[in-house]
Amino acid sequence: MLGRTTPPFRADHVGSLIRPDTLVSARQAAEKAELAPAGLTRIQHDAIRDVVRLQEEIGLRVVTDGEYNRTFWQRDFLLKFRSVQQVAAKLTVRFHSAAGARDHSPPSLQVTGKLDRPSGIFVDDFRFLKSVARGTPKITIPSPTTMHFRGGRDAVDAKAYPDMGQFYADLARVYREEIHDLAHAGCRYLQIDEVNLAYLCDPELRAQVRNIGEDPDTLPKTYARLLNDTIAGRPADMVVCMHLCRGNFAGAWVAEGGYDPIAELLFNEIDVDGYFLEYDTPRAGSFAPLRFLPKGKIAVLGLVTTKSPNLETKDDLKRRIDEASRHAPLEQLALSPQCGFSSGIGGNAMTVDDEIAKLRLVVETAQEVWGSA
């Protein structure tokens, strides 16, 4: 038996789940001022109760709110900071899928003054999740690197922050304030969604980083310091994990390339407890970087794809877990989908029934490999 009593669990998941139609319609109505905020909250809470029960019935020991409180995985959080606004894209990314490639220019964030946090952002959302959960509640937040990556120096007001070191210090402070309040509300399992370190493994995106005046060789070190500053001072019993992926929307992805360029830094210089790693296709590279995983940390293998409804087999998953265990001990490994099932509203790659089948597969496979989910 290689079960775990603390997260990340042998069977885990990244966080976002497909929104029910009732919630999508309610959010659309609220945006048009056709539904009062209290009405949206009631519908949202009902949907979260249902999806929490679903996760528990599947056999997961971790539960999330499915990110049902958000329209997008990152903007709903970052736009709550003072002096942050959404602007036109400054970085073009190419999404790839089975249907082909298309260029997309997602909105960027502009820092227009000194950063601050007027109030708790996801704190009340976590309190509600905790109140309806029997399993371990996990909250997910976007990485602080997201505030910088798409715009670089030009996205940060030079009058407010002539020194970028002070910008990073303020950014980490605002995050620490949120994490402190989440901890006070009872949060002991926090996930930071970090896509940019994985993007920095892709030669094409590294070239684009140079175009916004950044050095792709030194930026990972800058981001590692930022991440450590962000989670400094958290409670000793708070588990913090990092999720890395290469972009995910409607079955499409942005980046390619293994973790090799950042592996030593990722596993040994960033002070998190575990890593949710995208490993559903060869474009994520081999398991060899896992050799840098130090004792005491867990690598959650994202072997089950959320980009296609095609269901993996237990035999294939077990074979790949066995391959990974040649580079890191089996007791330091776990299993999950490679990303969330719905990074935003719409564009889902599968049905709710497909999602349930994949989560059940994760639980059943973990039980057979480690003796416990």
Buried (B, 14 or more C-beta within 10 A) or exposed (E): EBEBEEBBBBBBBBBBBBBBEEBBEBBEBBEEEEBEEEEBBEBBBBBBBBBBBBBBEBBBBBBBBBBBBBBBBBBBBBEBBEBBEEEEEBBEBBBBBEEEEEEBEBBBBBBBEBBEBEEBBBBBBBBBBBEBBEBBBBBBBBBBBBBBBBBBEEBBBEEBBEEBEBBBBBBBBBBBBBBBBBBEBEBBBBBBBBBBBBBBBBEEBBEBBEEBEBEBEEBBEBBBBBBBBBBEEBEEEBBBBBBBBBBBBBBBBBBBBBBEBBBEBBBEBBBBBBBBBBBBBEBBBBBBBBEBBEEEBBBBBBBBBBBBBEEBEEEEBBEBBEBBBEBBEBEBBBBBBBBBBBBBBEEBBBEBEBBBBBBBBBBBBBBEBBEBB
